[in-house]
Amino acid sequence: MNRARPTLTKTPTATPPTTVAAPAARPSTPPPPYTASPSQSPPPPDPPPPYSPSTTANASGSPPPAYEAIPAGQFDPRDLTDFQLDELVHRIIGRITRLIRTELRLDRERIGKLRDPRH
């Protein structure tokens, strides 16, 4: 049961010719440098108006309203104890956090980046 094994001989294959693009010919002289013509330049901006203190939000010259004391028996937030302040924060933190997250998500949608890369 001796069978003759066929022998495989490798024949050299021709490699396809490679073509190399010739570099583009450059002009012998460089182009002239750019110079802006004076007729096309925009006019200089006007200087800012001079400062005058009378053009502020309080144009009448009267002083801002003074602090008014809270009448007795009404709510004064400065009288809250630390415990009351903590309770108030715990009651509203969920709502505020939800509003801020919604606002941030809307901003990401607006700029086209829905994924938050921090998570």
C-alpha positions, 0 to 999 in steps of 0.5 A: 500500500505504498502510494506515491505522493504527488510532489508540489512544486512552487512556480515563481509567480510574477509580481504585479507592476507597481505604479508610483505617482510622480510628485506634482510639479511646483512652480519655479517662483513662489506666489507674492505675499498677501498684502491687504489693500487699504481701501478694503480694511474696515474702519476703526471701531468707535471708542466706548462712551465715557463713564458716567455714574448717573447711567447706573441702574439706580439713575434717580440717585436715591440710595438702595432700600434699607433692610426692613426688620421682620415683624414679630410673629412672622417667619424669619429664616435666620432664626432656624436651628441647625436641625430645622435647616437640615430638615428643610434641606432633606425635604427639597434636595430631591427636587433640586437634584432632579431639576439640575439633572434634567437641565444638564441632560437637556444641555447634552441633548442640545449639543448632541452628546447624550452620553455622560463620559463620567459614568 
